[in-house]
Amino acid sequence: MAELVPGAAAPDFTLPRDGGGSISLSALRGRPVVLFFYPKDDTEACTTEAKDFTAAKTDFEAAGVALVGLSPDPVKKHDKFVKKHELDVPLASDEGLETLQAYGVWKEKSMYGRTYMGVERTTVLVDAEGKIAEIWPKVKVKDHVAAVLEAARKL
């Protein structure tokens, strides 16, 4: 799979989401979309990131930008995560890993000398035409949402 770069078409997806139903990238066409890929519900950095995006949701909406979080966790886990932390961004479940692989965020990682496959925290800004505008790989959560909002406002 080719690495995604700005200007490339963002791979479409339709995935189940928290609260039931599904969410697809093509249904959001016509407005920019922030896709934030994260490893696991209810872990420290992932919780902070999801809460930061929730806190900034009205700013993104004012800029006409949709938000979608994606992880391999099942919908039931997303539902608990949303309820526990009062999150207000849609969370898509990619248990089959197709979308995570299409975006190149399902990678070999290592911790404490052990290698394993997992999600590399990445944010992708997709423009209104469905093209990738910007990619933030290996995201550090602190101040990240402000940088994404700034880039989104420029679209």
Secondary structure, 3 states (H helix, E strand, C coil): CCCCCCCCECCCCEEEECCCCEEECHHHCCCCEEEEECCCCCCHHHHHHHHHHHHCHHHHHHCCCEEEEEECCCHHHHHHHHHHHCCCCCEEECCCCHHHHHCCCEEEEEECCEEEEEECCEEEEECCCCEEEEEECCCCCCCHHHHHHHHHHCC
